[in-house]
Amino acid sequence: MGCLLALTTGVIPRFLVEREAAHGGLSELYVVETLHERKAMMHELSDGFVALPGGFGTLDELAEAITWAQLGLHAKPIGLLAVDGYYDGLIAFVESATAEGFVPERQPKLVTVRGDAAALLDALGARA
C-alpha cells in the first residue's frame, strides 16, 4: 500500500490575510499584494486547474483559466468537479452558448467535467 504525500500551496492577497485567517496547514503560503498578482502566481505555479463548488471568485478564476486556454496562453488541463449537480446550470449555459454560436464547438472540450474527485483527477492526468 502506497503513501500519498500532498503538498498544498496557497496564494492569498495581503488584504485577505488581514480580513480572515490564512490557512495554517499549507505546505507553502505566498502573500501577494493584489488579486491580479494572486491569479498570475497561481497560474505560474500550477500544472492544471480544478474548480470545486464555490462562489463568484471560483467562477472568475475558472473563466480566466478557460479564456487563457482558449487564447492559447496555456495548455494546462482544466477540470470541473460537478458534485450533486452544483454546476448543472453552468454546464447548460456553456451548451446553450455553443449551440447559439457564441462558443466554438472545440472550446467546451477544454474543460473536463466529472462528479467524482478521483475520476476527475484520473481524467485530467490522462490529458496532461
C-alpha positions in Angstrom: 0.0 0.0 0.0 1.5 3.3 -1.1 1.6 6.6 0.7 0.1 9.7 -0.9 2.0 12.9 0.0 0.0 16.0 -0.6 1.8 19.3 -0.9 -0.5 22.3 -0.7 0.4 25.7 -1.8 -1.7 28.8 -1.1 -1.6 32.2 -2.6 -3.5 35.0 -0.9 -3.6 38.8 -1.1 -2.5 40.6 2.0 -5.8 42.3 2.5 -7.5 38.9 2.9 -4.8 37.8 5.3 -5.8 40.8 7.4 -9.5 40.2 7.0 -9.6 36.5 7.6 -7.1 33.9 8.9 -4.8 32.5 6.3 -4.8 28.7 6.3 -2.2 27.5 8.7 -1.9 23.9 7.4 -0.4 24.6 4.0 3.0 23.4 2.9 3.7 26.8 1.5 1.9 30.1 1.6 2.6 33.1 -0.7 1.2 36.5 0.3 0.9 38.9 -2.6 -0.5 42.5 -2.9 -3.4 42.1 -5.3 -6.0 39.6 -6.6 -4.4 40.0 -10.0 -1.0 39.1 -8.6 -2.7 36.1 -6.9 -4.2 34.8 -10.1 -0.9 35.3 -12.1 1.1 33.4 -9.4 -1.4 30.6 -9.2 -1.2 30.2 -12.9 2.5 30.2 -12.9 2.7 27.6 -10.0 0.1 25.3 -11.3 0.2 22.2 -13.5 -3.6 22.4 -14.1 -6.8 23.9 -12.7 -9.7 22.2 -10.8 -12.8 24.2 -9.8 -14.7 22.8 -6.8 -18.1 24.1 -5.9 -17.7 27.7 -4.9 -18.9 31.3 -5.4 -18.0 34.2 -7.7 -14.3 34.0 -7.0 -14.2 30.4 -8.1 -16.2 31.3 -11.2 -13.9 34.2 -12.0 -10.8 32.0 -11.7 -12.3 29.2 -13.8 -13.4 31.6 -16.5 -9.9 33.1 -16.7 -8.2 29.7 -16.9 -10.6 28.7 -19.7 -10.2 32.0 -21.5 -6.4 31.8 -21.3 -6.6 28.2 -22.7 -8.9 29.4 -25.5 -6.4 32.1 -26.4 -3.5 29.6 -26.4 -1.8 31.2 -23.4 -1.6 27.8 -21.7 -2.3 24.1 -22.5 -2.8 23.0 -18.9 -5.7 20.7 -18.1 -8.8 22.3 -16.6 -11.3 20.3 -14.5 -14.8 21.0 -13.1 -15.9 18.9 -10.1 -19.6 18.8 -10.6 -20.8 17.4 -7.3 -24.5 16.7 -6.8 -25.5 18.8 -9.8 -23.8 22.0 -8.4 -22.6 23.1 -11.9 -25.5 21.9 -13.9 -26.6 25.5 -14.7 -23.1 26.5 -15.8 -22.8 23.4 -18.0 -26.3 24.2 -19.5 -25.1 27.7 -20.2 -22.0 26.5 -22.0 -24.1 24.1 -24.1 -26.5 26.9 -25.0 -23.8 29.4 -25.8 -22.1 26.7 -28.0 -25.4 25.9 -29.7 -26.0 29.6 -30.4 -22.6 30.0 -31.9 -21.0 32.2 -29.2 -18.6 29.5 -28.1 -16.9 27.4 -30.8 -17.5 23.7 -30.7 -14.0 22.8 -29.7 -13.9 25.1 -26.6 -16.2 23.2 -24.2 -13.8 20.3 -24.6 -11.1 22.4 -22.9 -12.8 21.5 -19.6 -13.1 18.0 -18.2 -16.2 17.5 -16.1 -16.7 14.7 -13.6 -18.9 14.3 -10.5 -16.2 12.3 -8.6 -12.9 13.8 -7.5 -10.9 10.6 -8.2 -12.4 10.2 -11.6 -11.7 13.9 -12.4 -8.1 13.6 -11.4 -7.7 10.4 -13.4 -9.2 12.1 -16.5 -7.0 15.2 -16.1 -3.9 13.0 -15.6 -4.7 11.3 -18.9 -4.9 14.7 -20.6 -1.6 16.0 -19.2 
